[in-house]
Amino acid sequence: MKIRRGRTADAQAIGRVHVETWQATYAGLLPDAMLVRMSEARQAAYWQRSLADPREARGIFVAEDDDMGVVGFGSCGPVRDPPDGLNGTEQRVGEVYTLYVEPDFQNRGLGRRLLDAMFRQLRADGFDTAVLWMLARNPTRFFYEGMGGDPAGSRTDRFSGTDVEEVAYAWRDLDAPLVRRRLAPEEEG
Ligand SMILES: CC(C)(COP(=O)(O)OP(=O)(O)OC[C@H]1O[C@@H](n2cnc3c(N)ncnc32)[C@H](O)[C@@H]1OP(=O)(O)O)[C@@H](O)C(=O)NCCC(=O)NCCS
């Protein structure tokens, strides 16, 4: 299983993983009408355009299985909507826009490896902080907390006419290893 930068030839596969993971993850969290209307072809066209733009493509990474092809992806770049919980010490803020791993391939370390690749890219591009927005009700929150993200604000977004609460996480040391902190034996109760 390898992590590499995305290329235009991946657009179709990323579009498929995008729709599959949204429908699996967001059922009950986002309006059904919106989820059933999602189209792999439309998402593929969106990713095709992003991958064809070198400034965007440098922040797009895929996880590739030898047999199954692309099974996960993530994208990052300059912050689009800085959360209000940033404390003002941040100089250049980047953002992880997306991170999705197919259900059958979750919990094998691919999410961590994709996040790591994106943080390296953001560092290389001169960012000192990364933020990420996610649905407040998405249980994946605990994944980001395990990866060292700190709560950094909230906002209300609108999906197909429905208001949805979102929360932001921030990482202020993009060099720190993404290891889940485990209690040392002497710290355990
Ligand atoms: C969130 C996601 C990207 C994580 O990727 P993954 O490949 O499953 O995660 P990893 O295998 O790298 O997990 C790394 C660590 O996080 C833990 N973890 C993974 N998902 C978790 C969750 N939902 N809650 C708590 N811990 C979680 C793993 O157990 C592992 O812990 P360890 O270090 O103790 O071994 C993936 O599960 C996913 O795509 N989920 C659905 C879509 C989604 O919600 N995306 C985020 C939108 S912002």
The ligand as a MOL file (V3000), in Angstrom:
LIG
                    3D

  0  0  0     0  0            999 V3000
M  V30 BEGIN CTAB
M  V30 COUNTS 48 50 0 0 0
M  V30 BEGIN ATOM
M  V30 1 C -11.0750 9.2310 9.5180 0
M  V30 2 C -10.2810 8.3480 8.5710 0
M  V30 3 C -9.6680 9.1990 7.4770 0
M  V30 4 C -9.1720 7.6670 9.3820 0
M  V30 5 O -8.4150 6.8600 8.5280 0
M  V30 6 P -8.0300 5.3600 8.9130 0
M  V30 7 O -7.1320 4.8650 7.8490 0
M  V30 8 O -9.2520 4.5940 9.2110 0
M  V30 9 O -7.2450 5.6200 10.2820 0
M  V30 10 P -5.8700 4.9730 10.7490 0
M  V30 11 O -5.9280 3.4990 10.5300 0
M  V30 12 O -4.7380 5.7310 10.1780 0
M  V30 13 O -5.9850 5.2690 12.3030 0
M  V30 14 C -4.9780 5.8530 13.0620 0
M  V30 15 C -5.3610 5.7940 14.5260 0
M  V30 16 O -6.6370 6.4320 14.7410 0
M  V30 17 C -7.5640 5.5310 15.3090 0
M  V30 18 N -8.8860 5.8180 14.7280 0
M  V30 19 C -9.2650 5.6900 13.4460 0
M  V30 20 N -10.5540 6.0680 13.2990 0
M  V30 21 C -10.9890 6.4300 14.5370 0
M  V30 22 C -12.2230 6.8920 15.0470 0
M  V30 23 N -13.3040 7.0760 14.2740 0
M  V30 24 N -12.3050 7.1610 16.3660 0
M  V30 25 C -11.2290 6.9820 17.1930 0
M  V30 26 N -10.0320 6.5530 16.7450 0
M  V30 27 C -9.9020 6.2800 15.4440 0
M  V30 28 C -7.0580 4.1710 14.9290 0
M  V30 29 O -7.5210 3.1900 15.8380 0
M  V30 30 C -5.5650 4.3630 15.0150 0
M  V30 31 O -5.1800 4.3470 16.3840 0
M  V30 32 P -3.7560 3.7950 16.9280 0
M  V30 33 O -2.7630 4.8470 16.5800 0
M  V30 34 O -3.9580 3.6570 18.3740 0
M  V30 35 O -3.5170 2.5180 16.1980 0
M  V30 36 C -11.1580 7.2510 7.9530 0
M  V30 37 O -11.6380 6.4060 8.9700 0
M  V30 38 C -12.3190 7.7810 7.1540 0
M  V30 39 O -12.1860 8.0660 5.9880 0
M  V30 40 N -13.5070 7.8900 7.7830 0
M  V30 41 C -14.7170 8.2660 7.1270 0
M  V30 42 C -14.6690 9.5970 6.4620 0
M  V30 43 C -14.4120 10.7520 7.3900 0
M  V30 44 O -15.0920 10.9430 8.3650 0
M  V30 45 N -13.4120 11.5540 7.0260 0
M  V30 46 C -13.0660 12.7360 7.7390 0
M  V30 47 C -13.8260 13.8820 7.1960 0
M  V30 48 S -13.2070 15.4150 7.8060 0
M  V30 END ATOM
M  V30 BEGIN BOND
M  V30 1 1 1 2
M  V30 2 1 2 3
M  V30 3 1 2 4
M  V30 4 1 2 36
M  V30 5 1 4 5
M  V30 6 1 5 6
M  V30 7 2 6 7
M  V30 8 1 6 8
M  V30 9 1 6 9
M  V30 10 1 9 10
M  V30 11 2 10 11
M  V30 12 1 10 12
M  V30 13 1 10 13
M  V30 14 1 13 14
M  V30 15 1 14 15
M  V30 16 1 15 16
M  V30 17 1 15 30
M  V30 18 1 16 17
M  V30 19 1 17 18
M  V30 20 1 17 28
M  V30 21 1 18 19
M  V30 22 1 18 27
M  V30 23 2 19 20
M  V30 24 1 20 21
M  V30 25 1 21 22
M  V30 26 2 21 27
M  V30 27 1 22 23
M  V30 28 2 22 24
M  V30 29 1 24 25
M  V30 30 2 25 26
M  V30 31 1 26 27
M  V30 32 1 28 29
M  V30 33 1 28 30
M  V30 34 1 30 31
M  V30 35 1 31 32
M  V30 36 2 32 33
M  V30 37 1 32 34
M  V30 38 1 32 35
M  V30 39 1 36 37
M  V30 40 1 36 38
M  V30 41 2 38 39
M  V30 42 1 38 40
M  V30 43 1 40 41
M  V30 44 1 41 42
M  V30 45 1 42 43
M  V30 46 2 43 44
M  V30 47 1 43 45
M  V30 48 1 45 46
M  V30 49 1 46 47
M  V30 50 1 47 48
M  V30 END BOND
M  V30 END CTAB
M  END
